[in-house]
């Protein structure tokens, strides 16, 4: 049986995903890092990356 099934608080496993999807700001923070440091909003669902790695890819971005 998975360890989460034996946890005294199995509902805790969904608290983080609930927080992530509770607002666009939370979602953006997890996916792209802090706004103003790694990226900036340039309007209507668009972003500009502020920090790039040596390959030209965003320095912080969770694979989606």
C-alpha beads as a LAMMPS data file, in Angstrom:
LAMMPS data file: protein, C-alpha beads

64 atoms
63 bonds

1 atom types
1 bond types

-500.0 500.0 xlo xhi
-500.0 500.0 ylo yhi
-500.0 500.0 zlo zhi

Masses

1 110.0

Atoms # bond

1 1 1 0.000 0.000 0.000
2 1 1 1.423 3.481 -0.829
3 1 1 2.731 5.414 2.130
4 1 1 0.246 8.250 1.521
5 1 1 -2.596 5.843 2.235
6 1 1 -1.155 5.276 5.707
7 1 1 -0.597 8.947 6.471
8 1 1 -2.611 10.448 9.316
9 1 1 -3.177 13.497 7.031
10 1 1 -3.580 12.273 3.424
11 1 1 -5.331 15.528 2.469
12 1 1 -1.979 17.310 2.888
13 1 1 -0.851 15.757 -0.411
14 1 1 -3.250 17.980 -2.365
15 1 1 -2.588 21.254 -0.537
16 1 1 0.341 22.264 -2.767
17 1 1 -1.427 21.589 -6.103
18 1 1 -4.491 23.409 -4.775
19 1 1 -2.295 26.418 -3.899
20 1 1 -0.536 26.357 -7.292
21 1 1 -3.820 26.379 -9.211
22 1 1 -5.595 28.826 -6.897
23 1 1 -4.202 31.889 -8.713
24 1 1 -2.303 32.862 -11.846
25 1 1 0.416 34.490 -9.701
26 1 1 1.044 31.235 -7.809
27 1 1 1.091 29.250 -11.056
28 1 1 3.539 31.681 -12.682
29 1 1 5.824 31.652 -9.629
30 1 1 6.133 27.874 -9.673
31 1 1 6.527 27.579 -13.450
32 1 1 8.694 30.608 -14.255
33 1 1 10.250 31.807 -10.976
34 1 1 9.910 35.239 -9.385
35 1 1 8.527 37.882 -11.736
36 1 1 10.959 40.751 -12.214
37 1 1 13.934 38.503 -11.526
38 1 1 13.586 35.726 -14.124
39 1 1 10.848 37.102 -16.363
40 1 1 8.536 40.056 -16.896
41 1 1 4.953 40.243 -18.040
42 1 1 4.681 41.954 -21.421
43 1 1 0.907 41.683 -21.635
44 1 1 -1.926 39.384 -22.630
45 1 1 -0.371 36.035 -21.669
46 1 1 3.099 36.959 -22.925
47 1 1 6.361 37.013 -21.001
48 1 1 9.911 38.104 -21.640
49 1 1 12.707 36.030 -20.138
50 1 1 15.192 38.154 -18.208
51 1 1 17.783 35.479 -17.371
52 1 1 18.952 32.894 -19.874
53 1 1 21.326 29.966 -19.501
54 1 1 24.363 29.415 -21.721
55 1 1 22.140 27.754 -24.348
56 1 1 19.732 30.694 -24.543
57 1 1 16.968 28.867 -22.679
58 1 1 15.182 30.374 -19.668
59 1 1 17.386 30.071 -16.561
60 1 1 14.376 28.979 -14.476
61 1 1 11.440 27.132 -15.929
62 1 1 9.629 23.999 -14.838
63 1 1 8.923 21.611 -17.678
64 1 1 5.229 21.715 -18.480

Bonds

1 1 1 2
2 1 2 3
3 1 3 4
4 1 4 5
5 1 5 6
6 1 6 7
7 1 7 8
8 1 8 9
9 1 9 10
10 1 10 11
11 1 11 12
12 1 12 13
13 1 13 14
14 1 14 15
15 1 15 16
16 1 16 17
17 1 17 18
18 1 18 19
19 1 19 20
20 1 20 21
21 1 21 22
22 1 22 23
23 1 23 24
24 1 24 25
25 1 25 26
26 1 26 27
27 1 27 28
28 1 28 29
29 1 29 30
30 1 30 31
31 1 31 32
32 1 32 33
33 1 33 34
34 1 34 35
35 1 35 36
36 1 36 37
37 1 37 38
38 1 38 39
39 1 39 40
40 1 40 41
41 1 41 42
42 1 42 43
43 1 43 44
44 1 44 45
45 1 45 46
46 1 46 47
47 1 47 48
48 1 48 49
49 1 49 50
50 1 50 51
51 1 51 52
52 1 52 53
53 1 53 54
54 1 54 55
55 1 55 56
56 1 56 57
57 1 57 58
58 1 58 59
59 1 59 60
60 1 60 61
61 1 61 62
62 1 62 63
63 1 63 64
